[in-house]
Amino acid sequence: MADPAPRDTAVPLNPTAASLLGFLHRGPQSGWDLTVTAQECIGGFWTVTRSQVYRELAGLARSGAVRELPTEARDRKPYELTDAGRDAFARWIADLPGPEVIRHPLLLFLSFGEHVPAPRLTEAIEQHRVAHRDNLARYRASAEHVTDPYAAATLDFGIAYEEMVLAWLDRLPW
């Protein structure tokens, strides 16, 4: 079914907005549902907050890339992908991704390690070790149930990353 009045969505999408359009290919979802989906599917490598989801949805609705549907239970307002949104997502996914940018809080903290008391440094490292062990366990548990080869490849990267970080943490002298 064609959209009644598609708007101009030629403005480049940011990766977060594009991911929401990608998730909406699966069917209508509320902002709450999209936040949960983002956390489950890409939360290990792409931060998406609830406020970002709602801000992006508002912009996507203004551009005509998504359409608001009638409010459901618990005041959840679902959004559905429009033809303009499919076109915008197709343009975004047609481009190759740019290089990754490492933003690792522990590395930033360690780069100023000479200013950190030894017990505090040890505490920070242990805190990260616990978080990475938890992530690794969660990824391994998820991998047992994944049949989608693209999700499996993403989880495989997550598992390898967590194993690498844990090995690096084990080599630190503190």
Disulfide bonds with the S-S distance in Angstrom:
none
